[in-house]
Amino acid sequence: MIRTFTAITVIAATLIISGCQTHNRPAPMFSSNVSASQKRQIDSRRFETSDEVMVLNAIVALLQDTGFKVGETDLTTGLVSGSKGSERGTAWFGSNIRITVTTTPVKDGSIQVRATFQDIITGRDPRFYRGRSSFDPALYQNFFDKLSQSLFLEAHSL
């Protein structure tokens, strides 16, 4: 009798404990199939100007022209961030695109610009969201082409 009770208790405890175990491994937070040097080539460009304020103004103008709501600008650190809604939102879930752009003066007199695009997906409760970085080379190429055109127009006062 005691053996049967002990065996049932051990089996029940094993089932209860194993029921809490998950077999799905969460995706690593910072994993990507793109190497760090490839990311840097995709999301960074250098512009041959020493006027960081002009570059920051061009970035803000570009973000506003492409539908982003500029949320933060800091001239001392060279930071601009903004967001806009995506067409993929539904009645239950929302989707926003967030961009963060930083500028860094380089010793040779140029300005390095680095941009990061993120896709932010929210649920019914806005406190919980999922974000993922985008490393689509075409997206970054389009952004930097427009920024280059904007800087050309700013430099030539057109």
N, C-alpha and C positions, 0 to 999 in steps of 0.2 A: 504494500500500500504506500509506504513512504517512498519506495523507489519509483513507483508510478507518478506520484505527486512531484517528486524532484525532476523526473524526466519531462513531465508536462511543463513545469516551471522553466526549465532550461530552454525547451523548444519555444515557449511563448516569449521569453526574454530575447532569444535570438531573433525571432520574427519581428518583434517590436523594434529592436535596435537596427536591424537590417532595413526595416521599412523607412527609417529616417535617412538612410544613406542615399546619396545621389550618385549616379554613374556618369552624368554629363559633366564634363570639365568646362568651367567657364573659359571663354576666350581670354587670353592674356591681354591686359589693358593696353599695353604699348606695342603689341605685335603688329607686324606688317610684312608684306612680302617685298617691300621697297627698302633698300638699304639707306642708311643715314646720308651718305654722300649723294645718292640719287635724289633723296628728298630735298637736299640743299640745292641741287641743280634745278629742280623743278620749282621750288618756292622762293628763290632768291634771285635778284638781279642787281647789277651795279649801274649807276647812272653817273655820267661824267659832268657833275655839277657840284659845287661846294655849298650851294644855298639850300640848307635843309628845310627852312621855312617854306620855300617855294615848292619843294617836293611834298611836304606835308599838306600844303594847300591844294596841290594837284590831286593828292590821294583823297582828301575830303570831297573835293568837287567830283571826282570820278565815282566815288561811292554813292554820292547823292544822285548823280546822273544815271546810275545803273539801278536805282530803286532801293538802295540801302538806307536805313535810318541810322545815322551816326550817333553812337551812344557815348563814346568817350574819345577825347583827344587830349594829348599831353605833349606840349612842345618841348619840354625839358627832357623827357625820356624818349621822344620820337615815336609815340604810340597813337594809333588810331584804330578804333573798333566800331563795328556796326553790324546790323542784322536786318534781314527781310524775310517775309513769309515765302514759302515755297508753294508751288502749284500742287504738290502732292498731299496737302492736308486734307483730312476728311472730317466728317461730323464728330468722330470720336477721338481722332488723333490729329495733332498739329505738327507742322514741320517748318522749321526756320533754318535759314542759312546764316551762319555767323562768320564774320571775317575779322581777323586781327592783323594789322600791318604795323611793322616796326621799321624805323629808319636808323641807320648807324653811320656816322661819318667815318671814312677810311683815311688812313694816313696819306694816301696819294692824292687826296683832294676830291674824291668821288663820294657818293652816298650809296650805301647798300640798303636795299629795300627787301624785306622778307614778309611774305603774306601767308596766312594760314586760313583755309576754309574749313568750316565744320558744318555738318548736317545735324541739327538738333531736333529730335523727335520727342514730342510730349504726349502724354496720355490725358485722361480725363482729369487727373489731379496734377496740376502744374508743378508740384513739388518734386515729382518724379519724372525724369527725362533720360533719354539716351543720346549720347553724342558720339559722332565718329568723324574723324578727319578725312578729308577728301584729298587724294593724290592724283587726280586726273590731270595729266599734263596739258591737255587742251584748255581746261578751265584757267590754269595759271598763265598759260601763254596768252590767252585772250585778255586777262587782266593786265598783264605787263605790256602788251601791245597798246592797249588803250591808255595806260599810264604814260608810256613813252610818247604817244601822240599828244597827250595833255601837257606833258613837260615841254615838248617842242613848241606848242602854242603859247605856253606861259613864258618861255625864254624869249620868244620873238614877239611878244605882246600882240598876238593876233586874236 
